[in-house]
Amino acid sequence: MTSSEQTDHQEEGVEVPYDQLNPDTLRNLISEFVTREWEESGATSYTLDQKIEQVLRQLREGKARVVFDATSESCNIVPCHS
């Protein structure tokens, strides 16, 4: 389970299509997100690259999205709720 699945609050803001972000910017955003939000559980630990790839996969599969919050002037990655 990733931290994006563990987030309890709804992020309000404007969705930013992840595939329109500069690849380096997207990687930096995801890197910051996983180092800030990811909590290891169990005996399995992941490298930073593995965590980034997992979040990228969730973005590609529509399970997560990038949201820009104008109030805090920050981006976050949040789960998509069906």
KAZI-V867068 format. One record per residue. PSI is psi in whole degrees, 0 to 359 (999 if undefined). D_FIRST is the distance of its C-alpha to the first C-alpha in whole Angstrom. Layout:
psi,d_first
PSI,D_FIRST
PSI,D_FIRST
This chain:
psi,d_first
133,0
166,4
332,7
333,8
343,6
350,8
128,11
337,14
158,17
129,18
127,19
140,23
199,24
127,25
135,23
119,23
117,23
328,21
356,23
358,26
149,25
134,27
321,24
320,25
316,24
315,21
317,20
320,21
313,19
318,16
313,17
318,18
309,15
327,12
335,15
321,15
336,12
126,9
127,9
138,9
140,8
195,11
348,13
130,11
150,12
150,12
165,15
317,15
321,16
320,13
316,11
315,13
322,13
318,10
318,11
318,14
318,13
322,11
314,15
323,17
359,15
18,16
346,12
163,13
159,16
130,18
133,20
125,23
113,25
330,28
312,29
354,27
47,27
159,24
150,21
163,18
126,15
155,13
151,12
134,14
127,15
999,18
